[in-house]
Amino acid sequence: MATEPNGSDNPMLVLVSGILLMGGIAVFIGWGLTHAYPAG
């Protein structure tokens, strides 16, 4: 499925990829902030 030339035109694939990408970035930023500024 991933080898199809027009696989990037699949809205569901784009949606899932976007969610995973944004989720990963959000988790990375959240982890960085919590360790950069420890609560106590």
N, CA, C, O and CB atoms as a CASP TS submission, in Angstrom:
PFRMAT TS
TARGET T0000
AUTHOR 0000-0000-0000
METHOD Language model
MODEL 1
PARENT N/A
ATOM      1  N   MET     1       0.841  -1.197   0.000  1.00  0.00           N
ATOM      2  CA  MET     1       0.000   0.000   0.000  1.00  0.00           C
ATOM      3  C   MET     1       0.883   1.256   0.000  1.00  0.00           C
ATOM      4  O   MET     1       0.558   2.248  -0.653  1.00  0.00           O
ATOM      5  CB  MET     1      -0.955   0.001   1.232  1.00  0.00           C
ATOM      6  N   ALA     2       1.981   1.205   0.725  1.00  0.00           N
ATOM      7  CA  ALA     2       2.836   2.377   0.826  1.00  0.00           C
ATOM      8  C   ALA     2       3.666   2.573  -0.444  1.00  0.00           C
ATOM      9  O   ALA     2       4.255   3.634  -0.647  1.00  0.00           O
ATOM     10  CB  ALA     2       3.751   2.255   2.038  1.00  0.00           C
ATOM     11  N   THR     3       3.709   1.540  -1.302  1.00  0.00           N
ATOM     12  CA  THR     3       4.527   1.633  -2.505  1.00  0.00           C
ATOM     13  C   THR     3       3.759   2.245  -3.671  1.00  0.00           C
ATOM     14  O   THR     3       4.318   2.437  -4.751  1.00  0.00           O
ATOM     15  CB  THR     3       5.042   0.261  -2.892  1.00  0.00           C
ATOM     16  N   GLU     4       2.471   2.554  -3.457  1.00  0.00           N
ATOM     17  CA  GLU     4       1.685   3.152  -4.544  1.00  0.00           C
ATOM     18  C   GLU     4       2.147   4.584  -4.796  1.00  0.00           C
ATOM     19  O   GLU     4       2.382   5.332  -3.848  1.00  0.00           O
ATOM     20  CB  GLU     4       0.169   3.126  -4.208  1.00  0.00           C
ATOM     21  N   PRO     5       2.279   4.973  -6.061  1.00  0.00           N
ATOM     22  CA  PRO     5       2.762   6.314  -6.404  1.00  0.00           C
ATOM     23  C   PRO     5       1.819   7.401  -5.903  1.00  0.00           C
ATOM     24  O   PRO     5       2.263   8.501  -5.575  1.00  0.00           O
ATOM     25  CB  PRO     5       2.936   6.442  -7.913  1.00  0.00           C
ATOM     26  N   ASN     6       0.509   7.100  -5.839  1.00  0.00           N
ATOM     27  CA  ASN     6      -0.465   8.108  -5.419  1.00  0.00           C
ATOM     28  C   ASN     6      -0.928   7.854  -3.992  1.00  0.00           C
ATOM     29  O   ASN     6      -2.035   8.240  -3.618  1.00  0.00           O
ATOM     30  CB  ASN     6      -1.669   8.122  -6.366  1.00  0.00           C
ATOM     31  N   GLY     7      -0.076   7.201  -3.188  1.00  0.00           N
ATOM     32  CA  GLY     7      -0.463   6.881  -1.822  1.00  0.00           C
ATOM     33  C   GLY     7      -0.608   8.143  -0.979  1.00  0.00           C
ATOM     34  O   GLY     7      -1.372   8.162  -0.014  1.00  0.00           O
ATOM     35  N   SER     8       0.131   9.209  -1.342  1.00  0.00           N
ATOM     36  CA  SER     8       0.083  10.439  -0.555  1.00  0.00           C
ATOM     37  C   SER     8      -1.220  11.193  -0.794  1.00  0.00           C
ATOM     38  O   SER     8      -1.513  12.164  -0.095  1.00  0.00           O
ATOM     39  CB  SER     8       1.277  11.335  -0.893  1.00  0.00           C
ATOM     40  N   ASP     9      -2.008  10.752  -1.781  1.00  0.00           N
ATOM     41  CA  ASP     9      -3.267  11.427  -2.066  1.00  0.00           C
ATOM     42  C   ASP     9      -4.406  10.875  -1.213  1.00  0.00           C
ATOM     43  O   ASP     9      -5.543  11.338  -1.298  1.00  0.00           O
ATOM     44  CB  ASP     9      -3.610  11.293  -3.541  1.00  0.00           C
ATOM     45  N   ASN    10      -4.083   9.877  -0.388  1.00  0.00           N
ATOM     46  CA  ASN    10      -5.105   9.273   0.465  1.00  0.00           C
ATOM     47  C   ASN    10      -5.347  10.177   1.668  1.00  0.00           C
ATOM     48  O   ASN    10      -4.464  10.322   2.513  1.00  0.00           O
ATOM     49  CB  ASN    10      -4.681   7.846   0.922  1.00  0.00           C
ATOM     50  N   PRO    11      -6.538  10.792   1.763  1.00  0.00           N
ATOM     51  CA  PRO    11      -6.809  11.739   2.862  1.00  0.00           C
ATOM     52  C   PRO    11      -6.660  11.102   4.234  1.00  0.00           C
ATOM     53  O   PRO    11      -6.212  11.753   5.179  1.00  0.00           O
ATOM     54  CB  PRO    11      -8.208  12.310   2.726  1.00  0.00           C
ATOM     55  N   MET    12      -7.033   9.832   4.347  1.00  0.00           N
ATOM     56  CA  MET    12      -6.940   9.166   5.650  1.00  0.00           C
ATOM     57  C   MET    12      -5.475   8.998   6.044  1.00  0.00           C
ATOM     58  O   MET    12      -5.117   9.186   7.207  1.00  0.00           O
ATOM     59  CB  MET    12      -7.655   7.786   5.616  1.00  0.00           C
ATOM     60  N   LEU    13      -4.625   8.643   5.074  1.00  0.00           N
ATOM     61  CA  LEU    13      -3.211   8.464   5.364  1.00  0.00           C
ATOM     62  C   LEU    13      -2.584   9.792   5.765  1.00  0.00           C
ATOM     63  O   LEU    13      -1.790   9.852   6.705  1.00  0.00           O
ATOM     64  CB  LEU    13      -2.480   7.870   4.152  1.00  0.00           C
ATOM     65  N   VAL    14      -2.941  10.853   5.054  1.00  0.00           N
ATOM     66  CA  VAL    14      -2.420  12.180   5.368  1.00  0.00           C
ATOM     67  C   VAL    14      -2.882  12.610   6.758  1.00  0.00           C
ATOM     68  O   VAL    14      -2.110  13.183   7.527  1.00  0.00           O
ATOM     69  CB  VAL    14      -2.870  13.207   4.307  1.00  0.00           C
ATOM     70  N   LEU    15      -4.149  12.329   7.073  1.00  0.00           N
ATOM     71  CA  LEU    15      -4.708  12.711   8.369  1.00  0.00           C
ATOM     72  C   LEU    15      -3.988  11.985   9.504  1.00  0.00           C
ATOM     73  O   LEU    15      -3.589  12.599  10.493  1.00  0.00           O
ATOM     74  CB  LEU    15      -6.215  12.408   8.415  1.00  0.00           C
ATOM     75  N   VAL    16      -3.829  10.677   9.348  1.00  0.00           N
ATOM     76  CA  VAL    16      -3.154   9.882  10.380  1.00  0.00           C
ATOM     77  C   VAL    16      -1.705  10.337  10.534  1.00  0.00           C
ATOM     78  O   VAL    16      -1.209  10.465  11.653  1.00  0.00           O
ATOM     79  CB  VAL    16      -3.210   8.372  10.033  1.00  0.00           C
ATOM     80  N   SER    17      -1.028  10.581   9.415  1.00  0.00           N
ATOM     81  CA  SER    17       0.370  11.012   9.472  1.00  0.00           C
ATOM     82  C   SER    17       0.485  12.352  10.184  1.00  0.00           C
ATOM     83  O   SER    17       1.392  12.560  10.991  1.00  0.00           O
ATOM     84  CB  SER    17       0.968  11.109   8.057  1.00  0.00           C
ATOM     85  N   GLY    18      -0.437  13.259   9.882  1.00  0.00           N
ATOM     86  CA  GLY    18      -0.422  14.578  10.513  1.00  0.00           C
ATOM     87  C   GLY    18      -0.642  14.483  12.014  1.00  0.00           C
ATOM     88  O   GLY    18       0.026  15.166  12.791  1.00  0.00           O
ATOM     89  N   ILE    19      -1.579  13.634  12.419  1.00  0.00           N
ATOM     90  CA  ILE    19      -1.871  13.470  13.848  1.00  0.00           C
ATOM     91  C   ILE    19      -0.660  12.885  14.571  1.00  0.00           C
ATOM     92  O   ILE    19      -0.297  13.336  15.657  1.00  0.00           O
ATOM     93  CB  ILE    19      -3.109  12.563  14.053  1.00  0.00           C
ATOM     94  N   LEU    20      -0.042  11.880  13.961  1.00  0.00           N
ATOM     95  CA  LEU    20       1.120  11.265  14.590  1.00  0.00           C
ATOM     96  C   LEU    20       2.274  12.263  14.684  1.00  0.00           C
ATOM     97  O   LEU    20       2.975  12.317  15.695  1.00  0.00           O
ATOM     98  CB  LEU    20       1.555  10.018  13.807  1.00  0.00           C
ATOM     99  N   LEU    21       2.464  13.050  13.630  1.00  0.00           N
ATOM    100  CA  LEU    21       3.553  14.022  13.613  1.00  0.00           C
ATOM    101  C   LEU    21       3.326  15.088  14.676  1.00  0.00           C
ATOM    102  O   LEU    21       4.223  15.388  15.464  1.00  0.00           O
ATOM    103  CB  LEU    21       3.682  14.669  12.222  1.00  0.00           C
ATOM    104  N   MET    22       2.122  15.662  14.695  1.00  0.00           N
ATOM    105  CA  MET    22       1.814  16.709  15.667  1.00  0.00           C
ATOM    106  C   MET    22       1.840  16.152  17.085  1.00  0.00           C
ATOM    107  O   MET    22       2.295  16.820  18.014  1.00  0.00           O
ATOM    108  CB  MET    22       0.443  17.336  15.368  1.00  0.00           C
ATOM    109  N   GLY    23       1.349  14.924  17.247  1.00  0.00           N
ATOM    110  CA  GLY    23       1.341  14.301  18.570  1.00  0.00           C
ATOM    111  C   GLY    23       2.759  14.092  19.078  1.00  0.00           C
ATOM    112  O   GLY    23       3.057  14.360  20.242  1.00  0.00           O
ATOM    113  N   GLY    24       3.622  13.617  18.206  1.00  0.00           N
ATOM    114  CA  GLY    24       5.006  13.384  18.586  1.00  0.00           C
ATOM    115  C   GLY    24       5.699  14.683  18.975  1.00  0.00           C
ATOM    116  O   GLY    24       6.435  14.726  19.961  1.00  0.00           O
ATOM    117  N   ILE    25       5.464  15.744  18.203  1.00  0.00           N
ATOM    118  CA  ILE    25       6.064  17.046  18.507  1.00  0.00           C
ATOM    119  C   ILE    25       5.549  17.566  19.843  1.00  0.00           C
ATOM    120  O   ILE    25       6.320  18.076  20.656  1.00  0.00           O
ATOM    121  CB  ILE    25       5.761  18.063  17.384  1.00  0.00           C
ATOM    122  N   ALA    26       4.232  17.434  20.069  1.00  0.00           N
ATOM    123  CA  ALA    26       3.630  17.914  21.319  1.00  0.00           C
ATOM    124  C   ALA    26       4.218  17.173  22.515  1.00  0.00           C
ATOM    125  O   ALA    26       4.523  17.785  23.538  1.00  0.00           O
ATOM    126  CB  ALA    26       2.096  17.738  21.286  1.00  0.00           C
ATOM    127  N   VAL    27       4.377  15.846  22.388  1.00  0.00           N
ATOM    128  CA  VAL    27       4.938  15.048  23.479  1.00  0.00           C
ATOM    129  C   VAL    27       6.391  15.449  23.730  1.00  0.00           C
ATOM    130  O   VAL    27       6.820  15.554  24.879  1.00  0.00           O
ATOM    131  CB  VAL    27       4.842  13.538  23.156  1.00  0.00           C
ATOM    132  N   PHE    28       7.142  15.672  22.654  1.00  0.00           N
ATOM    133  CA  PHE    28       8.547  16.050  22.786  1.00  0.00           C
ATOM    134  C   PHE    28       8.688  17.397  23.483  1.00  0.00           C
ATOM    135  O   PHE    28       9.523  17.555  24.373  1.00  0.00           O
ATOM    136  CB  PHE    28       9.219  16.096  21.412  1.00  0.00           C
ATOM    137  N   ILE    29       7.869  18.375  23.077  1.00  0.00           N
ATOM    138  CA  ILE    29       7.912  19.704  23.690  1.00  0.00           C
ATOM    139  C   ILE    29       7.489  19.619  25.156  1.00  0.00           C
ATOM    140  O   ILE    29       8.124  20.210  26.030  1.00  0.00           O
ATOM    141  CB  ILE    29       7.001  20.693  22.920  1.00  0.00           C
ATOM    142  N   GLY    30       6.406  18.876  25.415  1.00  0.00           N
ATOM    143  CA  GLY    30       5.927  18.732  26.791  1.00  0.00           C
ATOM    144  C   GLY    30       6.975  18.086  27.676  1.00  0.00           C
ATOM    145  O   GLY    30       7.187  18.532  28.803  1.00  0.00           O
ATOM    146  N   TRP    31       7.635  17.041  27.187  1.00  0.00           N
ATOM    147  CA  TRP    31       8.678  16.356  27.952  1.00  0.00           C
ATOM    148  C   TRP    31       9.845  17.296  28.201  1.00  0.00           C
ATOM    149  O   TRP    31      10.393  17.334  29.303  1.00  0.00           O
ATOM    150  CB  TRP    31       9.159  15.089  27.214  1.00  0.00           C
ATOM    151  N   GLY    32      10.225  18.054  27.179  1.00  0.00           N
ATOM    152  CA  GLY    32      11.344  18.995  27.311  1.00  0.00           C
ATOM    153  C   GLY    32      11.043  20.074  28.346  1.00  0.00           C
ATOM    154  O   GLY    32      11.902  20.415  29.159  1.00  0.00           O
ATOM    155  N   LEU    33       9.822  20.612  28.316  1.00  0.00           N
ATOM    156  CA  LEU    33       9.469  21.678  29.260  1.00  0.00           C
ATOM    157  C   LEU    33       9.431  21.157  30.691  1.00  0.00           C
ATOM    158  O   LEU    33       9.894  21.834  31.610  1.00  0.00           O
ATOM    159  CB  LEU    33       8.113  22.292  28.891  1.00  0.00           C
ATOM    160  N   THR    34       8.883  19.962  30.888  1.00  0.00           N
ATOM    161  CA  THR    34       8.771  19.425  32.242  1.00  0.00           C
ATOM    162  C   THR    34      10.140  19.118  32.821  1.00  0.00           C
ATOM    163  O   THR    34      10.315  19.162  34.039  1.00  0.00           O
ATOM    164  CB  THR    34       7.906  18.168  32.249  1.00  0.00           C
ATOM    165  N   HIS    35      11.123  18.805  31.968  1.00  0.00           N
ATOM    166  CA  HIS    35      12.468  18.511  32.469  1.00  0.00           C
ATOM    167  C   HIS    35      13.340  19.753  32.524  1.00  0.00           C
ATOM    168  O   HIS    35      14.328  19.789  33.258  1.00  0.00           O
ATOM    169  CB  HIS    35      13.132  17.460  31.601  1.00  0.00           C
ATOM    170  N   ALA    36      12.981  20.776  31.749  1.00  0.00           N
ATOM    171  CA  ALA    36      13.753  22.011  31.757  1.00  0.00           C
ATOM    172  C   ALA    36      13.382  22.843  32.989  1.00  0.00           C
ATOM    173  O   ALA    36      14.219  23.533  33.571  1.00  0.00           O
ATOM    174  CB  ALA    36      13.508  22.818  30.454  1.00  0.00           C
ATOM    175  N   TYR    37      12.107  22.757  33.366  1.00  0.00           N
ATOM    176  CA  TYR    37      11.639  23.508  34.532  1.00  0.00           C
ATOM    177  C   TYR    37      10.973  22.534  35.517  1.00  0.00           C
ATOM    178  O   TYR    37       9.748  22.408  35.521  1.00  0.00           O
ATOM    179  CB  TYR    37      10.640  24.646  34.104  1.00  0.00           C
ATOM    180  N   PRO    38      11.756  21.855  36.338  1.00  0.00           N
ATOM    181  CA  PRO    38      11.197  20.892  37.286  1.00  0.00           C
ATOM    182  C   PRO    38      10.262  21.565  38.280  1.00  0.00           C
ATOM    183  O   PRO    38      10.534  22.674  38.742  1.00  0.00           O
ATOM    184  CB  PRO    38      12.315  20.173  38.030  1.00  0.00           C
ATOM    185  N   ALA    39       9.159  20.893  38.611  1.00  0.00           N
ATOM    186  CA  ALA    39       8.151  21.472  39.484  1.00  0.00           C
ATOM    187  C   ALA    39       8.661  21.559  40.927  1.00  0.00           C
ATOM    188  O   ALA    39       8.222  22.433  41.675  1.00  0.00           O
ATOM    189  CB  ALA    39       6.862  20.647  39.423  1.00  0.00           C
ATOM    190  N   GLY    40       9.571  20.677  41.327  1.00  0.00           N
ATOM    191  CA  GLY    40      10.028  20.757  42.695  1.00  0.00           C
ATOM    192  C   GLY    40      10.986  19.637  43.010  1.00  0.00           C
ATOM    193  O   GLY    40      11.479  19.545  44.134  1.00  0.00           O
TER
END
